[in-house]
Every structure is written in C-alpha cells, then in structure tokens.
C-alpha cells in the first residue's frame, strides 16, 4: 500500500513516519517529488512544505501543489499531517489537500496524541490536563494558538463545512461512530473532527472511518494515520518485521528491576527458564523443548519475546549447591546453563519462519554461546546505546546480518533494558536499509 504524508515541516513528516516505521513499514521523508519512482516499494512517503509560519494563502498553495503532483500515483490514501498543538495554517492546508483531490473527499481530523499528553474532549484540546490556550503555544512567535477549541481553529481558515463527533459517541463504539460519520456527511459536512483520549479511541475511529467506505484524507499529528495503516496492512507484513527475541541469562538484582520496567513498558511475552534443569541431560532436553514450544506457539500473537533465567529475585539459584548436587564443577554447571539457553534461542530463531527480526542478549557468556550455536563469526559493531550496551549486525551463520543488541549483565539502571528494546525494535523496523 502507499500513503502520502504532507507535513508543514520536516520534523512533522519524520514524526509520522517514525510511528509507521515502528510497525515494520518502509517509510521515507523527501524534499520533493523528483524521481519518486525510485521509492515505489515504500509503504509511506512523507513530504514537508515548510509552511507553518507563512501566510495561509501560500500554505494552501504549497499543499495543493504537492498533493496534485502526487495524486497520480498509486496511493491508498493521503494524510495531512498537522502539528500536535495545532500551530500553523491548519484549515488552509486541509483545504489545499482537499481541493487537489476529487470533490467527494472527506477530511477525518483526529488531533489527539495521547502518548504525548494531548487529548481532545468536548472539542477542546488539553495538554497534560491544561487547556491548549494556556500552554506555551499561546506565545509561539510565528504561530500562536489562542483557543483550545479545535473546530474554531479549523474554521478560522477553512472554507469547508465542519462537524464534530464527541467523546459520547466515541465511547459508544465503532458502529455508533460510523453512523455519526455518515449522518454528518449526508448533511454536507466536509471536515469531521473527532474527540479522543486514548490510543484505543483512535483505533476505534480508524475502524469506523474505514467501515464507511467513504473517500477520505486523514488529518492528524500521526497516531490516527498509524492506526489506519495498521488496519489496512496485512498482519503478516508487519509482524514478520518487528518481532524481537530477548535472551537473558543474567542472574543479578539489577536485571529484575530492568525486567519489571520492560514488562510495564512493552508487555513482552515472557517465559521463565528453569535453569537448574540444564544440569541433568533428560531434564535439560525437556526444558529446552518446553520453553521453545511455548514461544513458538505464541509467535503470531506478540511482537517481543523474552526467555530469562531470572524474572524475580527469588528465581536466583544457588549455583554452588546446585552444581554439587549434580556432581559438576561450578564452571561446568555454568557452561551447561549457557549452552542450553543458547540452544533455546537457536531453536526459536530457526523454527520461527523468519519472524524473528532481531535479537537481544544479556551477558557475555550467553552472547558467545548463542552466536556459536548459530554458526556466526561475530558481530559487526554499529553503535553504542549506553556504555557496555552495543548495537550491531550478526556476521555469518543462520542469522547473518540480523540486528543484535548485547549488554553486560550488571550494566545500567532499571530503564536500560527498555531503552535497548526501543533501539532494537526501531532498527528491526528499518532493516530493509542495507548496512543500517
């Protein structure tokens, strides 16, 4: 599919594109339409008009011109990206895009951006609970915003009839939203503004808009377009590009804090490894199969997967005592555990039908064992995320060129694992760029 995003500045185009990239889509931000055919395989292309601080007439023309040129392409839908605090020539630029497209086009405007603290309720925008007009945007030197009412901001410049769908309807669900859209359109409304307080609200709006089968453009700061693209894109397209496996064999107090923050932030699918079983041949085989099968049986329903020898502090085994019971030296016991954890990682990667797009390993011994099992020659280091946590690409073996993040087991604070996860998933999403 193809999505064309027209933003009033480069940062805006990048923000919208970054949301799409995190879902595994191929996106790019361009300065102009020259040689656009080169980008025919991209899922979304963002353009910027540098029109936030110029006159509304010039802003209208800039958006009209670029939309007109792009309208001949194989485009699923157009997005007019607006500032998340409604600065700039919002109404004029909506008109510019609509006028460049067929007359029956409807603008679906969802200005909420819940993850950045911006919600709309009763057609009033609140920023972290404060009315928009009482925030610093009131004093913006080029684009001050003097009202919190979204419809009032749009009507200041747009010549199109404006309608509003409030939270009361949003809470009733997709069918109610769809019905209200159709009623407004039948009454001649061309720009529909939606309340939204959560990401779930935005997903419901996206589903309802698509259910109407009306020709439309999306108008938003990014989340609504992201929801639309996810609805329109086959599940397999995104899932295969964004799955990551986290192999954590570290046994330390800090890892439990990092795991707790990681779970709260990303809700990964997590399987606890019973590492003491690896000291006995039969039990080791059964435990490897149990953990591997658990992950693979849930591979279609999640994006991030964790296999860990320690989730809670109570999970820590007494390796001295366990090794004596198994009649092993501490060194040999540690080697068996590392090799078995690496075997699980290898089995998951090998049997996941190429759905694992990146790997995180914690602890030098675990990293070494995993790479050895995958017949890799090493890692091409690309970047340092934090000291002793690095990003790179696997060299050789069955996961050649796969993005990988490795971290020392005792490194970082409670946020470190989440930071590494954010870094890795972004790299996975953009893995189609050779040499990334």
C-alpha positions in Angstrom: 0.0 0.0 0.0 1.0 3.6 -0.4 0.5 6.5 2.0 1.4 10.1 1.1 2.0 12.3 4.1 2.2 16.1 3.7 3.5 17.9 6.7 4.2 21.6 7.3 7.7 20.9 8.4 10.4 18.2 8.2 10.1 17.2 11.9 6.4 16.6 11.5 6.9 14.3 8.5 9.6 12.4 10.4 7.3 12.0 13.5 4.5 10.5 11.4 6.9 8.3 9.5 8.6 7.1 12.7 5.3 5.8 14.1 4.8 3.8 10.9 8.4 2.5 10.9 8.0 1.1 14.4 5.3 -1.1 13.0 7.6 -2.6 10.4 6.7 -0.4 7.4 9.1 1.0 5.0 8.9 4.8 5.1 10.9 7.8 3.9 10.9 11.6 4.1 11.6 13.5 0.9 12.1 17.1 -0.1 10.3 16.9 -3.4 8.7 14.6 -5.9 11.7 14.3 -8.2 12.5 10.7 -9.1 9.6 9.5 -7.0 9.5 6.2 -8.9 12.7 5.2 -7.1 10.5 4.9 -3.9 7.8 2.8 -5.4 8.4 0.0 -2.9 8.0 2.2 0.1 4.9 1.9 2.2 4.7 5.6 3.0 6.4 8.7 1.8 6.4 12.0 3.8 6.8 15.4 2.2 7.2 18.7 4.0 6.2 22.2 2.8 7.9 24.4 5.4 4.6 26.3 5.6 3.9 26.7 9.3 4.9 30.3 9.6 3.9 31.6 6.2 0.6 33.2 5.0 -2.4 31.0 4.8 -2.6 31.6 1.0 0.9 30.4 0.4 0.4 27.5 2.7 -2.7 26.5 0.8 -0.8 26.6 -2.5 2.2 24.6 -1.2 0.0 21.8 0.0 -2.3 22.0 -3.1 0.7 21.8 -5.5 2.4 18.8 -3.8 -0.9 16.9 -3.5 -1.8 17.5 -7.1 1.6 16.1 -8.2 1.3 13.0 -6.0 -2.4 12.3 -6.8 -1.5 10.5 -10.0 0.5 7.9 -8.1 -0.8 4.5 -6.7 -1.9 6.0 -3.4 -4.2 4.3 -0.9 -4.8 7.5 1.0 -3.4 10.9 1.7 -2.5 12.3 5.1 -2.3 16.0 6.0 0.0 15.9 9.0 -0.8 18.7 11.4 1.2 20.0 14.4 0.3 18.2 17.7 -0.5 21.6 19.2 -2.5 22.8 16.2 0.0 25.6 15.3 0.3 26.8 11.7 -2.2 27.0 8.8 -4.3 24.1 9.8 -7.5 25.0 8.0 -5.9 26.4 4.9 -3.7 23.3 4.4 -6.6 21.0 4.8 -8.4 22.9 2.1 -5.3 22.8 -0.1 -5.2 19.0 0.1 -8.9 18.5 -0.4 -9.1 20.8 -3.4 -6.4 18.9 -5.1 -8.3 15.7 -4.8 -11.8 14.6 -6.0 -14.8 16.6 -4.8 -16.3 13.9 -2.7 -13.3 13.6 -0.4 -13.9 14.0 3.3 -11.3 15.1 5.9 -11.2 12.9 9.0 -9.4 15.1 11.6 -8.2 13.3 14.8 -5.9 15.8 16.6 -5.3 13.7 19.7 -1.9 12.4 20.5 -2.4 10.5 23.8 1.2 9.3 24.2 2.4 12.9 24.2 -0.2 14.0 26.7 -2.5 15.7 24.1 -6.2 14.7 24.2 -9.4 16.2 22.8 -12.6 16.1 24.8 -15.7 18.1 24.1 -13.8 19.5 21.1 -11.3 21.1 23.5 -7.6 20.1 23.4 -5.9 19.5 26.7 -2.1 19.2 27.0 -1.2 17.2 30.1 -4.5 18.4 31.5 -4.1 22.1 30.7 -6.2 23.8 28.0 -4.1 24.4 24.9 -4.6 28.1 25.0 -3.0 28.2 28.5 0.2 26.5 27.4 3.4 28.0 25.8 1.9 27.7 22.3 -0.1 30.9 23.1 3.2 32.7 22.9 4.6 31.0 19.8 6.4 33.7 17.8 5.2 32.6 14.4 2.0 30.5 15.1 0.4 31.4 18.4 -2.7 29.4 19.3 -5.3 31.4 21.2 -8.1 29.0 21.6 -8.4 25.3 22.8 -11.4 24.6 20.5 -10.3 22.5 17.6 -13.3 23.4 15.4 -12.6 27.1 16.0 -9.0 26.8 14.9 -10.0 25.0 11.7 -12.9 27.4 10.8 -10.5 30.4 11.1 -9.0 29.4 7.7 -11.0 26.6 6.1 -13.9 27.3 3.8 -15.4 23.8 4.3 -18.3 22.8 6.5 -17.1 21.4 9.8 -18.7 18.8 12.1 -17.7 17.3 15.4 -18.0 13.8 16.8 -17.6 14.0 20.6 -16.5 11.5 23.3 -20.1 10.5 24.0 -20.2 8.8 20.6 -16.6 7.5 20.7 -17.5 5.7 23.9 -20.5 4.0 22.2 -18.1 2.2 19.9 -17.3 1.6 16.2 -20.9 1.2 15.0 -22.0 4.5 16.6 -19.0 6.4 15.2 -19.6 5.0 11.7 -23.3 6.0 11.8 -22.5 9.6 13.0 -19.9 10.0 10.3 -22.5 9.1 7.6 -25.1 11.4 9.1 -22.7 14.3 9.1 -21.6 13.6 5.5 -25.2 13.4 4.4 -25.8 16.8 5.9 -23.0 18.3 3.8 -20.1 18.2 6.3 -16.6 18.0 4.7 -14.3 18.1 7.7 -15.2 15.9 10.7 -13.3 16.4 13.9 -13.1 13.6 16.5 -12.6 13.7 20.2 -10.0 11.1 21.5 -8.5 10.5 24.9 -6.7 7.2 24.4 -5.0 5.2 21.7 -7.9 2.8 21.9 -10.2 5.7 21.0 -8.1 6.4 17.9 -8.2 2.7 16.8 -12.0 2.7 17.1 -12.2 5.8 15.0 -9.9 4.3 12.4 -12.1 1.2 12.2 -15.2 3.3 11.9 -13.8 5.5 9.1 -12.8 2.5 7.1 -16.1 0.9 7.6 -17.9 3.8 6.0 -16.2 3.1 2.6 -16.1 6.9 2.1 -13.2 8.5 0.2 -11.2 10.4 2.8 -7.9 12.0 3.8 -6.6 11.6 7.4 -5.7 14.8 9.2 -3.7 14.3 12.4 -0.3 14.5 14.1 0.5 10.8 13.5 -1.4 8.3 15.7 -4.6 8.2 13.6 -2.8 7.6 10.3 -0.7 4.9 12.1 -3.9 3.2 13.2 -5.3 3.4 9.7 -2.2 2.0 8.1 -2.2 -0.9 10.6 -5.8 -1.7 9.8 -5.1 -1.6 6.0 -1.9 -3.6 6.1 -2.0 -7.4 6.2 -1.0 -8.6 9.6 1.9 -10.8 8.3 3.5 -7.7 6.7 4.2 -6.0 10.0 4.6 -9.0 12.3 7.4 -10.5 10.4 9.4 -7.3 10.5 9.0 -6.3 14.1 9.5 -9.4 16.3 12.4 -9.5 18.6 13.8 -12.2 20.9 15.4 -11.2 24.2 17.7 -13.9 25.6 18.5 -13.1 29.2 20.8 -15.4 31.2 21.9 -12.8 33.7 21.4 -13.6 37.4 21.6 -10.3 39.3 19.5 -7.9 41.3 19.5 -5.2 38.6 18.1 -7.5 35.9 14.9 -8.0 38.0 14.4 -4.2 38.1 15.1 -3.9 34.4 12.7 -6.8 33.6 9.9 -5.2 35.7 10.3 -1.9 33.8 10.5 -3.7 30.5 7.3 -5.6 31.2 5.4 -2.5 32.3 6.5 -0.6 29.2 6.2 -3.1 26.4 4.3 -6.1 27.8 6.6 -8.7 26.1 5.6 -12.4 26.1 7.9 -13.9 28.8 8.9 -17.4 29.6 10.9 -18.2 32.7 13.6 -20.7 32.2 14.2 -23.3 35.0 18.0 -23.2 34.6 18.7 -25.9 37.2 17.1 -28.5 34.8 20.0 -27.9 32.5 22.4 -29.7 34.8 20.7 -33.0 34.0 20.6 -34.4 30.5 17.0 -35.6 30.4 15.6 -32.6 32.2 17.6 -30.3 30.0 16.1 -31.7 26.9 12.5 -31.4 28.2 13.1 -27.8 29.4 14.6 -26.7 26.1 11.5 -28.1 24.3 9.1 -26.6 26.8 10.4 -23.1 26.5 10.9 -23.3 22.8 7.4 -24.6 22.1 5.9 -22.0 24.5 7.4 -19.2 22.5 6.6 -20.6 19.1 3.0 -21.4 19.9 2.5 -17.7 20.7 4.7 -16.3 17.9 1.7 -15.0 15.9 0.1 -13.1 18.8 3.1 -11.0 20.1 6.0 -8.9 18.9 8.5 -9.0 21.7 9.6 -12.3 23.4 11.7 -12.9 26.4 13.4 -16.0 27.7 15.0 -15.4 31.0 16.7 -17.4 33.8 15.6 -14.8 36.3 12.4 -12.8 36.5 12.2 -12.2 40.2 14.9 -12.2 42.9 13.5 -15.5 44.2 14.4 -17.1 40.9 18.1 -17.0 41.6 19.6 -20.4 42.1 22.4 -21.3 44.4 24.8 -22.4 41.7 27.4 -23.8 44.2 24.8 -26.1 45.8 23.1 -27.0 42.5 26.4 -28.0 40.9 27.4 -30.1 43.8 24.0 -31.9 43.7 24.5 -32.6 40.0 28.2 -33.7 40.6 29.5 -30.9 38.5 32.0 -28.1 39.0 30.6 -24.6 39.1 32.4 -23.9 35.8 30.9 -26.9 34.1 27.4 -26.1 35.5 27.6 -22.6 34.2 28.7 -23.8 30.8 25.8 -26.2 30.6 23.3 -23.4 31.5 24.7 -21.1 28.9 24.7 -23.7 26.2 21.1 -24.7 27.0 19.9 -21.1 27.0 21.7 -20.6 23.7 20.1 -23.7 22.3 16.6 -22.4 23.1 17.4 -19.1 21.3 18.7 -21.0 18.3 15.7 -23.3 18.1 13.3 -20.3 18.3 15.1 -18.4 15.6 15.5 -21.5 13.3 11.8 -22.6 13.7 10.1 -19.2 13.6 9.8 -18.9 9.8 12.0 -15.8 9.7 9.7 -13.9 12.0 12.5 -13.0 14.5 13.9 -9.8 13.0 16.3 -9.0 15.8 17.9 -10.4 19.0 19.0 -9.0 22.4 21.4 -11.0 24.5 22.4 -10.2 28.1 25.7 -11.4 29.5 28.9 -12.1 27.6 28.8 -15.9 28.1 25.2 -16.1 26.8 26.1 -13.9 23.8 29.1 -16.1 23.0 27.2 -19.3 23.3 24.2 -18.1 21.2 26.4 -16.8 18.4 28.4 -20.1 18.4 25.2 -22.2 18.2 24.0 -20.1 15.3 27.4 -20.6 13.4 28.0 -16.9 13.4 31.5 -15.5 13.1 30.9 -12.4 15.3 29.2 -9.1 15.4 29.8 -6.0 13.2 29.5 -3.2 15.8 27.5 -0.3 14.6 26.7 1.9 17.6 26.9 2.2 21.4 23.5 2.6 23.1 24.9 3.2 26.5 28.4 2.2 27.8 28.7 -1.6 27.5 25.5 -1.9 25.6 26.1 -2.0 21.8 24.1 -2.5 18.6 25.4 -4.3 15.6 24.7 -6.9 12.9 25.5 -10.6 13.2 28.3 -11.8 10.8 27.6 -15.1 9.2 25.6 -18.2 10.3 21.9 -18.7 10.1 21.1 -15.2 11.2 23.6 -13.3 9.1 23.1 -9.5 9.1 20.4 -9.8 11.8 20.2 -6.7 14.1 21.5 -7.6 17.6 21.9 -5.7 20.9 24.2 -7.1 23.5 24.6 -5.8 27.1 26.7 -6.7 30.1 24.6 -8.4 32.7 25.4 -5.9 35.5 25.1 -2.8 33.4 22.6 0.1 33.6 19.7 1.2 35.6 16.1 0.0 35.7 15.3 1.7 32.3 18.3 0.3 30.4 16.5 -2.8 29.1 13.6 -0.8 27.9 16.0 1.7 26.2 17.7 -1.2 24.4 14.4 -2.6 23.4 13.3 0.7 21.9 16.6 1.0 20.0 16.4 -2.6 18.7 12.8 -2.5 17.5 13.5 0.7 15.6 16.5 -1.0 13.9 14.4 -4.0 13.1 11.7 -1.9 11.5 14.2 -0.2 9.3 16.2 -3.4 8.5 15.4 -3.1 4.8 18.1 -0.4 4.6 21.2 -2.2 3.6 24.0 -1.6 6.1 21.7 0.0 8.7 
